[in-house]
Amino acid sequence: MRFEAKIEVSPRAGIANPEGATIERALPALGFDTARDVRVGKIIRLEIEADSADAATAIVEDMCGRFLSNPVIEDTTVEILNP
Amino acid sequence: MTQRVGVVRFPGTNCEFDTVDALNALGGHAEVLWHSDTDLGGVDAVVIPGGFAHGDYLRCGAIAQFSPIMKVITTFARDGGPVLGICNGFQVLTEAGILPGVLQKNAGLKFLCCMQQIEFMSTSNIVGTGASTGDLLNIPINHFEGNYVCSERTLKQLEEQNRIVFRYMDNPNGSMGNIAGISNEDGNVVGMMPHPERATSTMLGSDDGTPLLRSLLNAGPVAAS
């Protein structure tokens, strides 16, 4: 079966996130002065062939740990979008 | 004396010829190695120079670990061969797991291209005869991702094992512990964000990089512990 996976790569808690911090400092200029703890990560989408959603998740999590994220500074969550 | 130095070029590397010229001017015999090479051609030392290996897509240095030459460099490094990663080369070494930690975006989100004063911290590595502990060196940086991050445990280990080779005097990028360069446990692998090959002539503002490169040329293989 073909599955569509969505991977969210986010900065690990406790690791400084310069992009988020810069956005947080800029938001008050537009009047958004109540936003806190802005964090910027990335989303990766891919399609994958696997026998089941669980199998697809396991493969994608393996990809995350070995390549798609750097576990020193990033966490990942994997979501299978279908069926 | 290390004579032959292989300077690795990935697609997107851009400091390979500066590095070759700087090493040759010091009496070395440097040559460019291509990333898809599956052997090092018998060189005595390897430099991974600056640039944007594989476009720096995904994360800086992340794709480079899959280039065939990295497999032989990993073995070469494990066997005590001298390996120096400069700037993007440092990022490649961390992503390949040869050095710990990661270089993330500069704290100020600015690309920084300027002279930096760095303190020389450790002589127990391949650039170790290039200066004395406590010396202040002027060597330029040129990066957007030079903000060194590692776990507290790793940081403690780096300090205890005397593996922090350079610290910034005036931290430009938010690096933990003001780290500008580190070595592996055996000292035969060094990664540094400043560019010693760009500090090899007083006409260009500094020649403080010269003794570091000369140290690399004199470095023999280190017996792995």
Interface residues (C-beta under 8 A of the other chain):
Chain A: I15 A16 P18 E19 T22 F67 L68 N70 V72 I73
Chain B: L58 R59 A62 E95 P100 G101 V102 Q104 K105 N106 A107 G108 L109 N147 V149 C150 S151 G174
